[in-house]
Amino acid sequence: MDAQQFLAEFGHIANAPGGVDRLRELIFSLASSGKLLDTSEPVEPVSLDRIADFVMGQAPPGNECNTKGEGTVFVKTGEFGELYPGRTLN
C-alpha cells in the first residue's frame, strides 16, 4: 500500500474494529525503528534518560494535575502499557 492509497482508505482503517489501536502500534513501531525520520541527515539513537527527567517521589495533588494535555506531561509508572503510556484525560 502506498501513501496515496493509505490516505484514501484511512477512514476504513481507523473505523475498523481495533483500527485506531493498530494504527498506534504501527506508528510506534515505525517511529521507534527510525523509519519516520528524514534519512538525509544522520540521527544518533539516545537513551530516554538523556532527553527526559525521571523524578522519584509522591504524585502531585489531583487539583494540580494537567487534565488538558497542555504543558509538561506527568505519567505514573502504572499508566504504561506494553508499548507506551495510556492516555486518559478527565
N, C-alpha and C positions, 0 to 999 in steps of 0.2 A: 504494500500500500504506500503510495507516495503522499507527499504533504497535501496536494490538492484534493485527492480522494479522501484523505483523513478529514480535512476540513468540511468537505461536502457531506460526510457521513457522521460528523461529530455528534449531532443530536441523537441519532440512533444509538451510538456507542454510549453516550452519557446516560440515556434513559433506559438502557438495558438493565436487567437485574444485576446488581453488583457493579455496574458500569463505572460509576464515579470512583469506587474503591479500587477497581482495577486500573483506571487511568492514573490515580495517585501512585499506585505501586509502580506502574510503568515509568512515570515521570521521575520518581525517586530513583529507580534503577538506572535510568539513563543519566540523571544528574550525578549520582554517586560514582558512576563509572567514567565521568567526564565527557560523555557523548553529547551534551548540550552546550558545550563550550565552543567558542570561536577557535578553530585549530590553527589559525595563522600566528598566534602568539603562544609560546610555551607557558604551561601552568605547572606550578610546583604544588604537589599534594602537601597538606598541612594537617597536623593533629588538631582536633577540636579544641583542646585546651589552649592553643595558640591564638584562637580567634574568639573565644567566649570565656566569660567568667563563671566559675563554679563556686558558690558560696554555701558552706555548711551552716546550718542553724535552723531557727524556727521560721515558719511561714509568717508573712505579714498578716495583720487582721483582715478579715474579709472585706471590710469597708475601704481598705486601701488597695485592694487588688484591681488590676486593669481588666475591666469586662468589655471594653470597646475594641480591643485589638489594636490599640494605638500605643506607641512608645515602646518601652522595654518589655520584653517577653519574660514572664515568670512561669516556669514549668517545674512541677513537682515530680520526683522520681516515679511515683505511682501512675503518672499520666502517660508514660512511654508505652507504646505498643511494640510490636515486633520490629517495625521499621522506623517509626517516627512518633513524636508525641501526638496524642489525640487532641483535637481542637474542640473545646467546649466553651462557649461564651454564654453568660446569663442574659 
